[in-house]
Amino acid sequence: MSQTIVIVGGGSAGWLTAGIIAAKHQAPANGAPGTRVVLLESPDVPNLGVGEGTWPTMRDTLRRIGISEVEFLRSCDASFKQGSQFINWQQGAGESYYHPFTPPSGYGQVNLAAHWQSSATETSFDEAAGPQGRVCDNALAPKTPQTPEYAFSLNYGYHLNAGKFVELLQRHCVDKLGVEHRLGHVDRITSAENGDIAALQLTSGETIHGDFFVDCTGFTALLIGKHYGIPFVSQRHRLFNDTALAVQAEYASEDAPVASVTKATAQSAGWVWDIALPSRRGIGYVFSSEHTSVEKAEEELAAYLKADPHLAAEQPGPRKIQFQPGHRETFWHRNCVAIGVSAGFVEPLEATALILIEKSAEWVSEQLPEDKAAMPIVAKRFNDVTRQHWSAIIDFLKLHYVLTKRSDSAYWRDHCEAASIPDSLHESLTLWRTQAPWLYETNFRIELFTAASLQYVLYGMGFRTETEGDRYRQWSHEEGIAQRLMRESRQNAETLIASLPTNRDLLNRVRGNQEAEKCSVG
Ligand SMILES: Cc1cc2nc3c(=O)[nH]c(=O)nc-3n(C[C@H](O)[C@H](O)[C@H](O)COP(=O)(O)OP(=O)(O)OC[C@H]3O[C@@H](n4cnc5c(N)ncnc54)[C@H](O)[C@@H]3O)c2cc1C
């Protein structure tokens, strides 16, 4: 069936959605009608232009839409991200833990977390579970120059320049996937008799018709919010952060190390993100305006920048971004679906925005009905899945806060107030007191975070699962395997530290070496 999909918005959400839909529904070579994908963006409304940390899912997304990894790394000033490091979240005394992207050894067969708990080891959970934390301590890459594109020794996503990423996606979607790119500011929306969107009226006087519309208009939420009036569900009572100060920080020298994790350093009323690209670092303080002033936040951010010897002494002033943490009540209404910030946004902890865009666009591209009569059924299913994703995101982000021992500011004390903790997270925490998170956390086939992610954060924050009666040790066959896996983690760390290049060295090679693109990244 031939149909026209109109995507409104040319930020990361718009172009990723265009790429994912166009790659799946491109017109066949035999001239049969395919799906027409039109992306319309306003020349007057700039993109958000932040959003620089991804999950490993981005490797699949890039491959799915046909972008080579070398081209991506070069065009987007991108680097490898192997997870996140949380500094000062537990006590505020210089301590840290990792949430690496590689699941614990034996994941799926042996619940290492349970055995690690009962063996009362001195080793941190992430170190017992695998080598990635130690590799990140040394700012090493997750692979060698010989490793093929998108393959790895240790699982990884990316840090990228958001502006350059949009440029690459635009080029690729238009040149390779046949997406039609239009510039125009939507002024009015024309409805069909049944309430569907029939067309968009531009300020230029032009009319854009379509069968299905994707709202990627960012905070404007033009179609889902302004046109359809779908209510916004605030999450501010759970995740307090609503303001960010962002800086594109200069390195002190060209050979400064490029960290292979996003560093998240807790502050008095929020946390500082630190994302290392080959040519600069994206650093910002996201905080709660109810708990501190912009002036105080600027001071804390300046102190962070100043304390780092790898950063230049002078840095540009920060850009301020304000947002309402929360999401829409429903996301797909009639012939319109919202993807990206128009659908919702909460603080960038754990980089949950781009992964949700990827998952939502995939879902839409796979399930978009050919028969219009099926639209309400598909919409209901999408809304159910997306609501579950939001609930999982909120619980997962809140988990980072609720186990803190910090009481040095109202911000950290308020995060531990029972009223600010979702019932679903209360319930999970009660269960996890006696059972480590495992494969049965959800019944959903498409999940954003696995039990592995929950384990890294839970035990990184010092949580104890009391395995009464030494429940897990009774399974002696597993105990032996678990002890061996934990021993091997330490040995693997030594082997990888001796063999992996630094993140900086591998990126220099990728960026400089034109010959190697055919078979590997280096
Ligand atoms: C401080 C901060 C840090 C972040 N860090 C991360 C991170 O590390 N990882 C991550 O995954 N995400 C992160 N995010 C989220 C990420 O930035 C967004 O998910 C991403 O940029 C997608 O934005 P978008 O495309 O939905 O909206 P935008 O980039 O705002 O794009 C909106 C588009 O809509 C168009 N538009 C608006 N009105 C009209 C109109 N009337 N007519 C036509 N077009 C219109 C605009 O021209 C623009 O092209 C962060 C966000 C913030 C605020």
The ligand as an SDF file (V2000), in Angstrom:
LIG
                    3D

 53 58  0  0  0  0  0  0  0  0999 V2000
   20.4610   18.9360   29.0570 C   0  0  0  0  0  0  0  0  0  0  0  0
   20.0530   17.7520   28.2520 C   0  0  0  0  0  0  0  0  0  0  0  0
   20.9270   16.6830   28.0840 C   0  0  0  0  0  0  0  0  0  0  0  0
   20.5460   15.5710   27.3440 C   0  0  0  0  0  0  0  0  0  0  0  0
   21.3890   14.5040   27.2490 N   0  0  0  0  0  0  0  0  0  0  0  0
   20.9670   13.3840   26.6370 C   0  0  0  0  0  0  0  0  0  0  0  0
   21.8040   12.2400   26.5290 C   0  0  0  0  0  0  0  0  0  0  0  0
   22.9580   12.2350   26.9570 O   0  0  0  0  0  0  0  0  0  0  0  0
   21.3250   11.1480   25.9050 N   0  0  0  0  0  0  0  0  0  0  0  0
   20.0610   11.1100   25.3950 C   0  0  0  0  0  0  0  0  0  0  0  0
   19.6460   10.0640   24.9100 O   0  0  0  0  0  0  0  0  0  0  0  0
   19.2840   12.1920   25.4200 N   0  0  0  0  0  0  0  0  0  0  0  0
   19.6780   13.3120   26.0340 C   0  0  0  0  0  0  0  0  0  0  0  0
   18.8750   14.4000   26.0490 N   0  0  0  0  0  0  0  0  0  0  0  0
   17.6140   14.3660   25.2970 C   0  0  0  0  0  0  0  0  0  0  0  0
   17.8890   14.6650   23.8270 C   0  0  0  0  0  0  0  0  0  0  0  0
   18.4950   15.9280   23.7200 O   0  0  0  0  0  0  0  0  0  0  0  0
   16.6060   14.6520   23.0120 C   0  0  0  0  0  0  0  0  0  0  0  0
   15.9390   13.4510   23.2040 O   0  0  0  0  0  0  0  0  0  0  0  0
   16.9360   14.7900   21.5450 C   0  0  0  0  0  0  0  0  0  0  0  0
   17.6470   15.9670   21.3270 O   0  0  0  0  0  0  0  0  0  0  0  0
   15.6960   14.7500   20.7020 C   0  0  0  0  0  0  0  0  0  0  0  0
   15.0700   15.9960   20.6410 O   0  0  0  0  0  0  0  0  0  0  0  0
   13.8310   16.1520   19.6620 P   0  0  0  0  0  0  0  0  0  0  0  0
   14.2530   15.7840   18.2930 O   0  0  0  0  0  0  0  0  0  0  0  0
   12.6670   15.4620   20.2600 O   0  0  0  0  0  0  0  0  0  0  0  0
   13.5210   17.7210   19.7410 O   0  0  0  0  0  0  0  0  0  0  0  0
   14.3120   18.9800   19.1160 P   0  0  0  0  0  0  0  0  0  0  0  0
   15.7400   18.7250   18.9270 O   0  0  0  0  0  0  0  0  0  0  0  0
   13.9170   20.1440   19.9650 O   0  0  0  0  0  0  0  0  0  0  0  0
   13.6710   19.1530   17.6610 O   0  0  0  0  0  0  0  0  0  0  0  0
   12.4140   19.7780   17.4850 C   0  0  0  0  0  0  0  0  0  0  0  0
   12.1940   20.0220   15.9970 C   0  0  0  0  0  0  0  0  0  0  0  0
   10.8390   20.4420   15.7920 O   0  0  0  0  0  0  0  0  0  0  0  0
   10.8240   21.5110   14.8630 C   0  0  0  0  0  0  0  0  0  0  0  0
    9.6210   22.3390   15.0850 N   0  0  0  0  0  0  0  0  0  0  0  0
    9.1960   22.9030   16.2330 C   0  0  0  0  0  0  0  0  0  0  0  0
    8.0730   23.6310   15.9900 N   0  0  0  0  0  0  0  0  0  0  0  0
    7.7880   23.4940   14.6630 C   0  0  0  0  0  0  0  0  0  0  0  0
    6.7790   24.0090   13.8060 C   0  0  0  0  0  0  0  0  0  0  0  0
    5.8090   24.8240   14.2540 N   0  0  0  0  0  0  0  0  0  0  0  0
    6.8110   23.6720   12.4940 N   0  0  0  0  0  0  0  0  0  0  0  0
    7.7730   22.8600   11.9960 C   0  0  0  0  0  0  0  0  0  0  0  0
    8.7590   22.3410   12.7780 N   0  0  0  0  0  0  0  0  0  0  0  0
    8.7670   22.6650   14.0930 C   0  0  0  0  0  0  0  0  0  0  0  0
   12.0990   22.2870   15.1420 C   0  0  0  0  0  0  0  0  0  0  0  0
   12.4820   23.0710   14.0300 O   0  0  0  0  0  0  0  0  0  0  0  0
   13.0740   21.1160   15.4020 C   0  0  0  0  0  0  0  0  0  0  0  0
   13.6010   20.6620   14.1660 O   0  0  0  0  0  0  0  0  0  0  0  0
   19.2540   15.5320   26.7560 C   0  0  0  0  0  0  0  0  0  0  0  0
   18.3940   16.6220   26.8880 C   0  0  0  0  0  0  0  0  0  0  0  0
   18.7760   17.7150   27.6440 C   0  0  0  0  0  0  0  0  0  0  0  0
   17.8140   18.8680   27.7960 C   0  0  0  0  0  0  0  0  0  0  0  0
  1  2  1  0
  2  3  1  0
  2 52  2  0
  3  4  2  0
  4  5  1  0
  4 50  1  0
  5  6  2  0
  6  7  1  0
  6 13  1  0
  7  8  2  0
  7  9  1  0
  9 10  1  0
 10 11  2  0
 10 12  1  0
 12 13  2  0
 13 14  1  0
 14 15  1  0
 14 50  1  0
 15 16  1  0
 16 17  1  0
 16 18  1  0
 18 19  1  0
 18 20  1  0
 20 21  1  0
 20 22  1  0
 22 23  1  0
 23 24  1  0
 24 25  2  0
 24 26  1  0
 24 27  1  0
 27 28  1  0
 28 29  2  0
 28 30  1  0
 28 31  1  0
 31 32  1  0
 32 33  1  0
 33 34  1  0
 33 48  1  0
 34 35  1  0
 35 36  1  0
 35 46  1  0
 36 37  1  0
 36 45  1  0
 37 38  2  0
 38 39  1  0
 39 40  1  0
 39 45  2  0
 40 41  1  0
 40 42  2  0
 42 43  1  0
 43 44  2  0
 44 45  1  0
 46 47  1  0
 46 48  1  0
 48 49  1  0
 50 51  2  0
 51 52  1  0
 52 53  1  0
M  END
$$$$
